[in-house]
Amino acid sequence: PMAKIMRAESADYAASISSLSRGAQESTNHIHTLLSTTYTLVSQNQFKQADEQALQLLFLLQTDPTDLTREEVQDIFEQAQWLHAVCVMNKGKVFKARRLLRKIANSNSHYATHAQDILDRL
């Protein structure tokens, strides 16, 4: 039942994406482009590819944030972390998804409340 709830949540989130990213702007920055691509893949229910992109984003933000401000890095990190959790939920990986959702829920992330709501329903 938990995997079914998680898959439904990820599908609902994918269907709700109306713009490429929260606060996205036109940019030639590789990280912004990667984030936009990740949102597009999630909105197209291509969760495997989206997860690969989200993980790449998380890695890049920790190793080479380029010319981004600290606030931009934090915002994009939160989005990539959330997208990774959405993809893991879609795969039905219950334990990993719960761990990621707990991590998000216990943070100051923009997605903390949503993550906690999902955890409460599991």
MODA-V926106 format. One record per backbone hydrogen bond with DSSP energy under -0.5 kcal/mol. CO is the residue of the C=O (numbers start at 1). NH is the residue of the N-H. If there is no record, write none. Layout:
co=CO nh=NH
co=CO nh=NH
This chain:
co=1 nh=5
co=2 nh=6
co=3 nh=7
co=4 nh=8
co=5 nh=9
co=6 nh=10
co=7 nh=11
co=8 nh=12
co=9 nh=13
co=10 nh=14
co=11 nh=15
co=12 nh=16
co=13 nh=16
co=13 nh=17
co=14 nh=17
co=16 nh=18
co=21 nh=23
co=21 nh=24
co=29 nh=33
co=30 nh=34
co=31 nh=35
co=32 nh=36
co=33 nh=37
co=34 nh=38
co=35 nh=39
co=36 nh=40
co=37 nh=41
co=38 nh=42
co=39 nh=43
co=40 nh=44
co=41 nh=46
co=42 nh=45
co=45 nh=47
co=46 nh=50
co=47 nh=51
co=48 nh=52
co=49 nh=53
co=50 nh=54
co=51 nh=55
co=52 nh=56
co=53 nh=57
co=54 nh=58
co=55 nh=59
co=56 nh=60
co=57 nh=61
co=58 nh=62
co=59 nh=63
co=60 nh=64
co=65 nh=68
co=69 nh=73
co=70 nh=74
co=71 nh=75
co=72 nh=76
co=73 nh=77
co=74 nh=78
co=75 nh=79
co=76 nh=80
co=77 nh=81
co=78 nh=82
co=79 nh=83
co=80 nh=84
co=81 nh=85
co=82 nh=86
co=83 nh=87
co=84 nh=88
co=85 nh=89
co=86 nh=90
co=87 nh=91
co=88 nh=93
co=89 nh=92
co=92 nh=94
co=93 nh=97
co=94 nh=98
co=95 nh=99
co=96 nh=100
co=97 nh=101
co=98 nh=102
co=99 nh=103
co=100 nh=104
co=101 nh=105
co=102 nh=106
co=104 nh=107
co=104 nh=109
co=109 nh=112
co=111 nh=115
co=112 nh=116
co=113 nh=117
co=114 nh=118
co=115 nh=119
co=116 nh=120
co=117 nh=121
co=118 nh=121
co=118 nh=122
co=119 nh=122
